[in-house]
Amino acid sequence: MDVELVEGDITVQLVDVIVNAANSSLLGGGGVDGAIHRKGGPAILEETRKLRASRYGRGLPIGQAVATTAGRLPARWVVHTVGPVFSADEDRSESLRSCYVNSLRVADELGAETIAFPLISAGIYRWPVEDAVRQALGVIRTADPVNLRTATLILFGAETAAIARTVADS
């Protein structure tokens, strides 16, 4: 699978799947989650409400992933995953990697060929950018999907993009 790093806005990516760094409620929020819900429109919220009413009454657990429509986004689907909050006292790296593993699995099961990820947990959940990039690329580069051909890591801001490129090149 080809891996690309792109500075930009995840909500405008022309891919089959956009990954949402969701909160466990699946009902929208701030950051990437809020942007995806706003630009995707009410169809995403309608499907996430159905998921909450059925399988995820207590919310989506950290590291798991689930798909919905992409609504008005240019993608076909949104795969929602909940990243862990960074802790200096507890290693939560496996939970972060699970977000990528499970998102790739769900996207591949949908038959998607292209997927765009935000840098999960690196925003409001305070995961250090350098390590977040390492965790993401470690999973994406070793994945062996059936259908997926290209994974893009969408990086918000020039500083984050520069750090990511340095990590990717090392």
Stockholm file with secondary structure:
# STOCKHOLM 1.0

chainA/1-170         MDVELVEGDITVQLVDVIVNAANSSLLGGGGVDGAIHRKGGPAILEETRKLRASRYGRGLPIGQAVATTAGRLPARWVVHTVGPVFSADEDRSESLRSCYVNSLRVADELGAETIAFPLISAGIYRWPVEDAVRQALGVIRTADPVNLRTATLILFGAETAAIARTVADS
#=GR chainA/1-170 SS CEEEEEESCGGGCCSSEEEEEECTTCSCCSHHHHHHHHHHCHHHHHHHHHHHHTTTTTCCCTTCEEEEECTTSSSSEEEEEECCCCCSSSCCHHHHHHHHHHHHHHHHHHTCSEEEECCTTSSTTCCCHHHHHHHHHHHHHHCCCSSCCEEEEEECSHHHHHHHHHHHHC
#=GC SS_cons         CEEEEEESCGGGCCSSEEEEEECTTCSCCSHHHHHHHHHHCHHHHHHHHHHHHTTTTTCCCTTCEEEEECTTSSSSEEEEEECCCCCSSSCCHHHHHHHHHHHHHHHHHHTCSEEEECCTTSSTTCCCHHHHHHHHHHHHHHCCCSSCCEEEEEECSHHHHHHHHHHHHC
//
